[in-house]
Amino acid sequence: MACKSFNQLEPDRFWRYVYPLDKDIYPHEERAFYSLACNHCEHPACVAACPVEAYTKREDGVVVHNPERCIGCKNCIRNCPYGAPRFNEETRKAEKCSMCYERLDIGMNPACVNACPVGALSIIDLDVDPVPDNAVQYPPGFPHMPQLNPGTRFILARQ
């Protein structure tokens, strides 16, 4: 709800999804989930696929979509293996998580990080901050795309 409120999304629009982990992969977990939005890849497929340069990658790693430039061709949607860009039927344009870059610019966390009731989301600088030893870039079942180098890390439950 924090993302919807901050980004003024319609009730049927989501930029972050929560998926259950496959019980065949994690058979000892009764209930385990992972949360996924845009991975803000180092080499984003959406940026490369957009014919009108509606996507930019900021120096801090955030991949931003400019709806004013978007022509609704869906190339970004077809090329992102993580399903981050979504097509908005009302505007006839793509849209995706912006990591609340406006909030980052003033030293605040993204809305989802602040609102997560269990503290499952955080923002770290992968070049500076220590990454937990149980963090992985590609959890089981997640598309392995090293050429994109996704910026998201998943903290796996300790066994």
DOVOMAR-325650 format. One record per atom (N, C-alpha, C, CB): atom name; residue in three letters; x, y, z; residue number from 1. Coordinates in steps of 0.2 Angstrom, whole numbers. Glycine has a CB too. Layout:
   atomo   residuo    east   north      up   num
      CA       ALA       X       Y       Z   NUM
...
This chain:
   atomo   residuo    east   north      up   num
       N       MET       4      -6       0     1
      CA       MET       0       0       0     1
       C       MET       4       6       0     1
      CB       MET      -5       0       6     1
       N       ALA      10       6       3     2
      CA       ALA      14      12       3     2
       C       ALA      17      14      -4     2
      CB       ALA      21      11       8     2
       N       CYS      18       9      -8     3
      CA       CYS      20      10     -15     3
       C       CYS      14      13     -19     3
      CB       CYS      23       4     -18     3
       N       LYS       9      10     -18     4
      CA       LYS       3      13     -21     4
       C       LYS       1      20     -19     4
      CB       LYS      -3       9     -20     4
       N       SER       2      22     -13     5
      CA       SER       0      28     -10     5
       C       SER       5      33     -13     5
      CB       SER       0      28      -3     5
       N       PHE      12      32     -12     6
      CA       PHE      17      36     -14     6
       C       PHE      17      38     -22     6
      CB       PHE      24      34     -12     6
       N       ASN      16      32     -26     7
      CA       ASN      16      33     -33     7
       C       ASN       9      34     -36     7
      CB       ASN      19      27     -36     7
       N       GLN       4      35     -32     8
      CA       GLN      -3      36     -34     8
       C       GLN      -5      31     -39     8
      CB       GLN      -3      43     -37     8
       N       LEU      -4      24     -38     9
      CA       LEU      -6      19     -42     9
       C       LEU     -13      17     -41     9
      CB       LEU      -1      13     -41     9
       N       GLU     -16      15     -47    10
      CA       GLU     -23      13     -46    10
       C       GLU     -24       6     -42    10
      CB       GLU     -26      12     -53    10
       N       PRO     -29       5     -40    11
      CA       PRO     -30      -1     -35    11
       C       PRO     -27      -8     -39    11
      CB       PRO     -37      -2     -33    11
       N       ASP     -28      -8     -45    12
      CA       ASP     -26     -15     -49    12
       C       ASP     -19     -14     -51    12
      CB       ASP     -31     -16     -54    12
       N       ARG     -15      -9     -49    13
      CA       ARG      -8      -9     -52    13
       C       ARG      -3     -10     -46    13
      CB       ARG      -7      -2     -54    13
       N       PHE       2     -14     -48    14
      CA       PHE       7     -16     -43    14
       C       PHE      14     -15     -46    14
      CB       PHE       6     -23     -40    14
       N       TRP      19     -13     -42    15
      CA       TRP      26     -13     -44    15
       C       TRP      30     -17     -40    15
      CB       TRP      28      -5     -44    15
       N       ARG      27     -20     -35    16
      CA       ARG      31     -25     -31    16
       C       ARG      26     -31     -30    16
      CB       ARG      33     -22     -24    16
       N       TYR      29     -37     -31    17
      CA       TYR      25     -43     -30    17
       C       TYR      28     -48     -25    17
      CB       TYR      24     -47     -37    17
       N       VAL      24     -51     -21    18
      CA       VAL      26     -56     -17    18
       C       VAL      25     -63     -19    18
      CB       VAL      23     -55      -9    18
       N       TYR      30     -67     -20    19
      CA       TYR      29     -74     -22    19
       C       TYR      31     -79     -17    19
      CB       TYR      33     -75     -29    19
       N       PRO      27     -85     -17    20
      CA       PRO      29     -90     -12    20
       C       PRO      35     -94     -15    20
      CB       PRO      23     -95     -11    20
       N       LEU      40     -96     -11    21
      CA       LEU      45    -100     -13    21
       C       LEU      43    -107     -15    21
      CB       LEU      51    -100      -8    21
       N       ASP      46    -110     -19    22
      CA       ASP      44    -117     -22    22
       C       ASP      45    -122     -16    22
      CB       ASP      47    -119     -28    22
       N       LYS      40    -125     -14    23
      CA       LYS      41    -130      -8    23
       C       LYS      46    -136     -10    23
      CB       LYS      34    -133      -6    23
       N       ASP      46    -137     -17    24
      CA       ASP      51    -142     -19    24
       C       ASP      58    -140     -18    24
      CB       ASP      50    -144     -26    24
       N       ILE      59    -134     -18    25
      CA       ILE      66    -131     -17    25
       C       ILE      67    -130     -10    25
      CB       ILE      67    -124     -21    25
       N       TYR      62    -127      -6    26
      CA       TYR      63    -126       1    26
       C       TYR      58    -131       5    26
      CB       TYR      62    -119       3    26
       N       PRO      59    -137       5    27
      CA       PRO      55    -142       8    27
       C       PRO      54    -141      15    27
      CB       PRO      57    -149       6    27
       N       HIS      58    -138      19    28
      CA       HIS      58    -137      26    28
       C       HIS      54    -131      28    28
      CB       HIS      65    -138      29    28
       N       GLU      53    -127      24    29
      CA       GLU      50    -120      25    29
       C       GLU      42    -121      25    29
      CB       GLU      52    -115      21    29
       N       GLU      39    -120      30    30
      CA       GLU      32    -120      30    30
       C       GLU      29    -115      26    30
      CB       GLU      29    -120      37    30
       N       ARG      31    -108      27    31
      CA       ARG      29    -103      23    31
       C       ARG      35     -98      22    31
      CB       ARG      23     -99      27    31
       N       ALA      37     -98      16    32
      CA       ALA      42     -94      14    32
       C       ALA      41     -90       8    32
      CB       ALA      49     -98      13    32
       N       PHE      42     -84       7    33
      CA       PHE      40     -79       2    33
       C       PHE      46     -75       0    33
      CB       PHE      34     -75       3    33
       N       TYR      46     -73      -7    34
      CA       TYR      51     -67      -8    34
       C       TYR      47     -62     -12    34
      CB       TYR      57     -70     -13    34
       N       SER      50     -56     -11    35
      CA       SER      47     -50     -13    35
       C       SER      51     -47     -19    35
      CB       SER      46     -44      -8    35
       N       LEU      48     -46     -25    36
      CA       LEU      51     -44     -31    36
       C       LEU      48     -38     -34    36
      CB       LEU      51     -50     -35    36
       N       ALA      52     -33     -36    37
      CA       ALA      51     -27     -40    37
       C       ALA      56     -27     -45    37
      CB       ALA      50     -20     -35    37
       N       CYS      57     -21     -48    38
      CA       CYS      63     -20     -52    38
       C       CYS      69     -21     -49    38
      CB       CYS      63     -13     -55    38
       N       ASN      74     -25     -52    39
      CA       ASN      80     -27     -49    39
       C       ASN      86     -21     -50    39
      CB       ASN      83     -33     -52    39
       N       HIS      84     -16     -54    40
      CA       HIS      89     -11     -55    40
       C       HIS      95     -13     -57    40
      CB       HIS      89      -6     -49    40
       N       CYS      95     -17     -63    41
      CA       CYS     101     -21     -65    41
       C       CYS     107     -16     -67    41
      CB       CYS      99     -25     -71    41
       N       GLU     113     -19     -67    42
      CA       GLU     119     -15     -69    42
       C       GLU     118     -14     -76    42
      CB       GLU     125     -19     -67    42
       N       HIS     116     -19     -80    43
      CA       HIS     115     -18     -87    43
       C       HIS     108     -20     -89    43
      CB       HIS     121     -23     -91    43
       N       PRO     103     -16     -88    44
      CA       PRO      96     -17     -89    44
       C       PRO      94     -19     -96    44
      CB       PRO      92     -12     -86    44
       N       ALA      91     -24     -97    45
      CA       ALA      88     -26    -103    45
       C       ALA      83     -21    -106    45
      CB       ALA      85     -33    -103    45
       N       CYS      79     -18    -101    46
      CA       CYS      74     -13    -103    46
       C       CYS      77      -7    -106    46
      CB       CYS      70     -11     -97    46
       N       VAL      83      -5    -103    47
      CA       VAL      86       1    -106    47
       C       VAL      88       0    -113    47
      CB       VAL      92       3    -102    47
       N       ALA      91      -6    -114    48
      CA       ALA      94      -8    -121    48
       C       ALA      88      -9    -126    48
      CB       ALA      98     -14    -120    48
       N       ALA      83     -11    -124    49
      CA       ALA      77     -13    -128    49
       C       ALA      73      -7    -130    49
      CB       ALA      73     -18    -125    49
       N       CYS      73      -1    -126    50
      CA       CYS      69       4    -128    50
       C       CYS      71       8    -134    50
      CB       CYS      68       9    -121    50
       N       PRO      67       9    -139    51
      CA       PRO      69      12    -145    51
       C       PRO      69      20    -144    51
      CB       PRO      65      10    -151    51
       N       VAL      66      23    -139    52
      CA       VAL      65      30    -138    52
       C       VAL      68      32    -132    52
      CB       VAL      58      32    -138    52
       N       GLU      73      28    -129    53
      CA       GLU      76      30    -123    53
       C       GLU      72      33    -117    53
      CB       GLU      82      35    -125    53
       N       ALA      67      29    -116    54
      CA       ALA      62      31    -110    54
       C       ALA      65      29    -104    54
      CB       ALA      55      28    -111    54
       N       TYR      70      25    -104    55
      CA       TYR      73      22     -98    55
       C       TYR      80      25     -97    55
      CB       TYR      74      15     -98    55
       N       THR      82      27     -91    56
      CA       THR      89      30     -90    56
       C       THR      91      26     -83    56
      CB       THR      89      37     -89    56
       N       LYS      98      25     -83    57
      CA       LYS     101      22     -77    57
       C       LYS     105      28     -73    57
      CB       LYS     105      16     -79    57
       N       ARG     103      29     -67    58
      CA       ARG     106      35     -63    58
       C       ARG     113      32     -61    58
      CB       ARG     102      37     -58    58
       N       GLU     117      37     -59    59
      CA       GLU     124      35     -56    59
       C       GLU     123      31     -50    59
      CB       GLU     128      41     -55    59
       N       ASP     118      31     -46    60
      CA       ASP     117      27     -40    60
       C       ASP     114      20     -41    60
      CB       ASP     112      31     -35    60
       N       GLY     113      19     -48    61
      CA       GLY     111      12     -50    61
       C       GLY     103      12     -51    61
      CB       GLY     113       7     -45    61
       N       VAL      99      17     -49    62
      CA       VAL      92      16     -50    62
       C       VAL      90      17     -58    62
      CB       VAL      89      22     -46    62
       N       VAL      86      12     -60    63
      CA       VAL      84      13     -67    63
       C       VAL      77      16     -67    63
      CB       VAL      83       5     -70    63
       N       VAL      77      22     -70    64
      CA       VAL      71      26     -70    64
       C       VAL      67      26     -77    64
      CB       VAL      73      33     -68    64
       N       HIS      61      25     -77    65
      CA       HIS      57      25     -83    65
       C       HIS      53      32     -84    65
      CB       HIS      51      20     -83    65
       N       ASN      54      35     -90    66
      CA       ASN      51      42     -91    66
       C       ASN      44      41     -95    66
      CB       ASN      56      47     -95    66
       N       PRO      38      41     -92    67
      CA       PRO      32      40     -96    67
       C       PRO      31      45    -101    67
      CB       PRO      26      39     -91    67
       N       GLU      34      50    -101    68
      CA       GLU      33      56    -106    68
       C       GLU      36      53    -113    68
      CB       GLU      36      62    -104    68
       N       ARG      42      50    -112    69
      CA       ARG      45      47    -118    69
       C       ARG      42      41    -121    69
      CB       ARG      53      46    -117    69
       N       CYS      39      37    -117    70
      CA       CYS      37      30    -118    70
       C       CYS      32      30    -124    70
      CB       CYS      34      27    -112    70
       N       ILE      32      26    -129    71
      CA       ILE      27      25    -134    71
       C       ILE      23      19    -133    71
      CB       ILE      31      25    -141    71
       N       GLY      24      15    -128    72
      CA       GLY      20       9    -127    72
       C       GLY      21       3    -131    72
      CB       GLY      13      11    -128    72
       N       CYS      27       3    -134    73
      CA       CYS      29      -3    -139    73
       C       CYS      30     -10    -135    73
      CB       CYS      35      -1    -142    73
       N       LYS      31     -10    -129    74
      CA       LYS      32     -16    -125    74
       C       LYS      38     -19    -125    74
      CB       LYS      26     -20    -126    74
       N       ASN      43     -16    -129    75
      CA       ASN      50     -20    -130    75
       C       ASN      53     -21    -123    75
      CB       ASN      54     -15    -134    75
       N       CYS      52     -16    -118    76
      CA       CYS      55     -17    -112    76
       C       CYS      52     -23    -108    76
      CB       CYS      54     -11    -107    76
       N       ILE      45     -24    -109    77
      CA       ILE      42     -29    -105    77
       C       ILE      44     -36    -108    77
      CB       ILE      34     -28    -106    77
       N       ARG      45     -36    -115    78
      CA       ARG      47     -42    -118    78
       C       ARG      54     -44    -116    78
      CB       ARG      46     -42    -125    78
       N       ASN      58     -39    -115    79
      CA       ASN      65     -41    -114    79
       C       ASN      67     -41    -107    79
      CB       ASN      69     -35    -117    79
       N       CYS      63     -39    -102    80
      CA       CYS      65     -40     -95    80
       C       CYS      64     -47     -93    80
      CB       CYS      62     -35     -90    80
       N       PRO      69     -51     -91    81
      CA       PRO      67     -58     -89    81
       C       PRO      64     -58     -82    81
      CB       PRO      73     -62     -89    81
       N       TYR      64     -53     -78    82
      CA       TYR      61     -52     -71    82
       C       TYR      54     -50     -71    82
      CB       TYR      65     -48     -67    82
       N       GLY      51     -48     -77    83
      CA       GLY      44     -45     -77    83
       C       GLY      43     -39     -73    83
      CB       GLY      40     -50     -74    83
       N       ALA      48     -35     -73    84
      CA       ALA      47     -28     -69    84
       C       ALA      43     -23     -73    84
      CB       ALA      54     -25     -68    84
       N       PRO      44     -21     -79    85
      CA       PRO      40     -17     -82    85
       C       PRO      33     -20     -84    85
      CB       PRO      43     -14     -89    85
       N       ARG      28     -16     -82    86
      CA       ARG      21     -19     -84    86
       C       ARG      18     -14     -88    86
      CB       ARG      17     -20     -77    86
       N       PHE      13     -16     -92    87
      CA       PHE       9     -12     -97    87
       C       PHE       3      -9     -93    87
      CB       PHE       7     -16    -103    87
       N       ASN       2      -3     -93    88
      CA       ASN      -4       0     -91    88
       C       ASN      -9       1     -96    88
      CB       ASN      -2       7     -87    88
       N       GLU     -14      -2     -96    89
      CA       GLU     -19      -2    -102    89
       C       GLU     -22       5    -102    89
      CB       GLU     -25      -7    -100    89
       N       GLU     -23       8     -96    90
      CA       GLU     -26      15     -97    90
       C       GLU     -22      20    -100    90
      CB       GLU     -28      17     -89    90
       N       THR     -15      20     -98    91
      CA       THR     -11      25    -101    91
       C       THR      -8      23    -108    91
      CB       THR      -5      27     -96    91
       N       ARG      -8      16    -109    92
      CA       ARG      -5      13    -115    92
       C       ARG       2      14    -115    92
      CB       ARG      -8      16    -121    92
       N       LYS       5      14    -109    93
      CA       LYS      12      14    -108    93
       C       LYS      15       9    -103    93
      CB       LYS      14      22    -106    93
       N       ALA      21       8    -103    94
      CA       ALA      25       4     -98    94
       C       ALA      25       8     -92    94
      CB       ALA      31       1    -101    94
       N       GLU      26       4     -86    95
      CA       GLU      28       7     -80    95
       C       GLU      31       2     -75    95
      CB       GLU      21      10     -76    95
       N       LYS      35       5     -70    96
      CA       LYS      39       0     -66    96
       C       LYS      41       4     -60    96
      CB       LYS      45      -3     -70    96
       N       CYS      44       0     -55    97
      CA       CYS      46       2     -49    97
       C       CYS      52       7     -50    97
      CB       CYS      49      -3     -44    97
       N       SER      52      13     -47    98
      CA       SER      57      18     -48    98
       C       SER      61      18     -42    98
      CB       SER      53      25     -49    98
       N       MET      61      14     -37    99
      CA       MET      64      14     -31    99
       C       MET      63      20     -27    99
      CB       MET      72      12     -32    99
       N       CYS      58      23     -29   100
      CA       CYS      56      30     -25   100
       C       CYS      62      34     -25   100
      CB       CYS      54      28     -18   100
       N       TYR      65      35     -31   101
      CA       TYR      71      39     -32   101
       C       TYR      70      46     -29   101
      CB       TYR      73      40     -39   101
       N       GLU      64      49     -29   102
      CA       GLU      63      56     -26   102
       C       GLU      64      55     -19   102
      CB       GLU      56      58     -28   102
       N       ARG      62      50     -15   103
      CA       ARG      64      49      -8   103
       C       ARG      71      48      -7   103
      CB       ARG      60      43      -5   103
       N       LEU      74      44     -11   104
      CA       LEU      82      43     -10   104
       C       LEU      85      49     -11   104
      CB       LEU      84      38     -16   104
       N       ASP      83      54     -16   105
      CA       ASP      87      60     -17   105
       C       ASP      87      65     -10   105
      CB       ASP      83      64     -22   105
       N       ILE      82      64      -6   106
      CA       ILE      82      68       0   106
       C       ILE      84      64       6   106
      CB       ILE      75      71       1   106
       N       GLY      87      58       5   107
      CA       GLY      89      54      11   107
       C       GLY      84      49      14   107
      CB       GLY      92      58      16   107
       N       MET      79      48      11   108
      CA       MET      74      44      14   108
       C       MET      74      37      10   108
      CB       MET      67      47      13   108
       N       ASN      71      32      13   109
      CA       ASN      71      25      10   109
       C       ASN      65      25       6   109
      CB       ASN      70      20      16   109
       N       PRO      65      20       1   110
      CA       PRO      59      19      -3   110
       C       PRO      53      18       1   110
      CB       PRO      60      14      -8   110
       N       ALA      47      19      -1   111
      CA       ALA      41      18       3   111
       C       ALA      40      11       5   111
      CB       ALA      35      20      -1   111
       N       CYS      41       6       1   112
      CA       CYS      41      -1       3   112
       C       CYS      45      -3       9   112
      CB       CYS      42      -5      -3   112
       N       VAL      51       0       9   113
      CA       VAL      56      -2      14   113
       C       VAL      53       1      21   113
      CB       VAL      63       1      12   113
       N       ASN      51       7      21   114
      CA       ASN      48      10      27   114
       C       ASN      42       6      29   114
      CB       ASN      47      17      26   114
       N       ALA      38       4      25   115
      CA       ALA      32       1      27   115
       C       ALA      32      -7      28   115
      CB       ALA      27       2      21   115
       N       CYS      37     -10      26   116
      CA       CYS      37     -17      27   116
       C       CYS      36     -19      34   116
      CB       CYS      43     -20      24   116
       N       PRO      31     -23      36   117
      CA       PRO      29     -24      43   117
       C       PRO      34     -29      47   117
      CB       PRO      23     -27      44   117
       N       VAL      38     -33      43   118
      CA       VAL      43     -37      46   118
       C       VAL      50     -35      44   118
      CB       VAL      42     -44      43   118
       N       GLY      51     -30      41   119
      CA       GLY      58     -27      40   119
       C       GLY      62     -32      35   119
      CB       GLY      62     -27      46   119
       N       ALA      58     -35      30   120
      CA       ALA      61     -39      25   120
       C       ALA      65     -35      19   120
      CB       ALA      56     -44      22   120
       N       LEU      63     -29      19   121
      CA       LEU      66     -25      13   121
       C       LEU      71     -20      16   121
      CB       LEU      61     -21       9   121
       N       SER      77     -19      13   122
      CA       SER      82     -14      15   122
       C       SER      86     -12       8   122
      CB       SER      87     -16      20   122
       N       ILE      89      -6       9   123
      CA       ILE      93      -3       4   123
       C       ILE     100      -3       6   123
      CB       ILE      90       4       1   123
       N       ILE     105      -6       2   124
      CA       ILE     112      -6       4   124
       C       ILE     115      -4      -2   124
      CB       ILE     114     -12       7   124
       N       ASP     121      -1      -1   125
      CA       ASP     126       0      -7   125
       C       ASP     130      -6      -8   125
      CB       ASP     130       7      -6   125
       N       LEU     129      -9     -13   126
      CA       LEU     133     -16     -14   126
       C       LEU     141     -14     -15   126
      CB       LEU     131     -19     -20   126
       N       ASP     143      -8     -16   127
      CA       ASP     150      -7     -17   127
       C       ASP     153      -5     -10   127
      CB       ASP     151      -1     -22   127
       N       VAL     149      -3      -5   128
      CA       VAL     151       0       1   128
       C       VAL     149      -5       7   128
      CB       VAL     149       7       2   128
       N       ASP     143      -6       7   129
      CA       ASP     140      -9      13   129
       C       ASP     141     -17      13   129
      CB       ASP     132      -8      14   129
       N       PRO     142     -20      19   130
      CA       PRO     144     -27      19   130
       C       PRO     137     -31      17   130
      CB       PRO     146     -29      26   130
       N       VAL     138     -36      13   131
      CA       VAL     132     -40      11   131
       C       VAL     132     -46      15   131
      CB       VAL     133     -42       3   131
       N       PRO     127     -48      18   132
      CA       PRO     126     -54      23   132
       C       PRO     129     -60      19   132
      CB       PRO     119     -55      25   132
       N       ASP     132     -64      23   133
      CA       ASP     134     -71      20   133
       C       ASP     129     -75      18   133
      CB       ASP     139     -74      25   133
       N       ASN     123     -74      20   134
      CA       ASN     117     -79      17   134
       C       ASN     113     -75      12   134
      CB       ASN     113     -81      23   134
       N       ALA     116     -70       9   135
      CA       ALA     113     -66       3   135
       C       ALA     115     -69      -4   135
      CB       ALA     115     -59       3   135
       N       VAL     110     -70      -8   136
      CA       VAL     112     -73     -15   136
       C       VAL     109     -68     -20   136
      CB       VAL     109     -80     -15   136
       N       GLN     112     -68     -26   137
      CA       GLN     109     -64     -31   137
       C       GLN     104     -68     -35   137
      CB       GLN     115     -62     -36   137
       N       TYR     105     -75     -35   138
      CA       TYR     100     -79     -39   138
       C       TYR      97     -84     -35   138
      CB       TYR     103     -82     -46   138
       N       PRO      92     -83     -31   139
      CA       PRO      89     -89     -27   139
       C       PRO      86     -94     -32   139
      CB       PRO      83     -86     -23   139
       N       PRO      85    -100     -30   140
      CA       PRO      82    -105     -34   140
       C       PRO      76    -103     -37   140
      CB       PRO      81    -112     -30   140
       N       GLY      75    -104     -44   141
      CA       GLY      69    -103     -47   141
       C       GLY      70     -96     -50   141
      CB       GLY      63    -103     -43   141
       N       PHE      75     -92     -49   142
      CA       PHE      75     -85     -51   142
       C       PHE      79     -85     -57   142
      CB       PHE      79     -80     -46   142
       N       PRO      77     -81     -63   143
      CA       PRO      81     -82     -69   143
       C       PRO      88     -80     -68   143
      CB       PRO      78     -77     -74   143
       N       HIS      93     -84     -70   144
      CA       HIS     100     -83     -69   144
       C       HIS     102     -79     -76   144
      CB       HIS     104     -89     -69   144
       N       MET     104     -72     -75   145
      CA       MET     105     -68     -81   145
       C       MET     111     -64     -79   145
      CB       MET      99     -63     -83   145
       N       PRO     117     -67     -78   146
      CA       PRO     123     -63     -76   146
       C       PRO     125     -57     -80   146
      CB       PRO     129     -68     -76   146
       N       GLN     123     -57     -87   147
      CA       GLN     125     -52     -91   147
       C       GLN     121     -45     -89   147
      CB       GLN     123     -53     -98   147
       N       LEU     115     -46     -86   148
      CA       LEU     112     -40     -83   148
       C       LEU     114     -38     -76   148
      CB       LEU     104     -42     -83   148
       N       ASN     117     -43     -72   149
      CA       ASN     119     -41     -66   149
       C       ASN     114     -38     -61   149
      CB       ASN     125     -37     -66   149
       N       PRO     108     -41     -59   150
      CA       PRO     103     -38     -55   150
       C       PRO     106     -35     -49   150
      CB       PRO      98     -43     -54   150
       N       GLY     103     -29     -47   151
      CA       GLY     106     -26     -41   151
       C       GLY     102     -29     -34   151
      CB       GLY     104     -19     -41   151
       N       THR      98     -33     -35   152
      CA       THR      94     -36     -29   152
       C       THR      98     -42     -26   152
      CB       THR      87     -38     -31   152
       N       ARG      98     -42     -20   153
      CA       ARG     101     -48     -16   153
       C       ARG      95     -51     -12   153
      CB       ARG     107     -46     -12   153
       N       PHE      95     -57     -11   154
      CA       PHE      90     -61      -7   154
       C       PHE      93     -64      -1   154
      CB       PHE      86     -66     -11   154
       N       ILE      91     -62       5   155
      CA       ILE      93     -65      11   155
       C       ILE      90     -71      12   155
      CB       ILE      93     -60      17   155
       N       LEU      93     -77      12   156
      CA       LEU      90     -83      13   156
       C       LEU      89     -85      20   156
      CB       LEU      93     -89       9   156
       N       ALA      84     -89      22   157
      CA       ALA      83     -91      29   157
       C       ALA      89     -96      30   157
      CB       ALA      76     -94      30   157
       N       ARG      92     -95      36   158
      CA       ARG      97     -99      38   158
       C       ARG      94    -106      40   158
      CB       ARG     101     -96      44   158
       N       GLN      97    -112      39   159
      CA       GLN      95    -118      40   159
       C       GLN      97    -121      47   159
      CB       GLN      97    -123      35   159
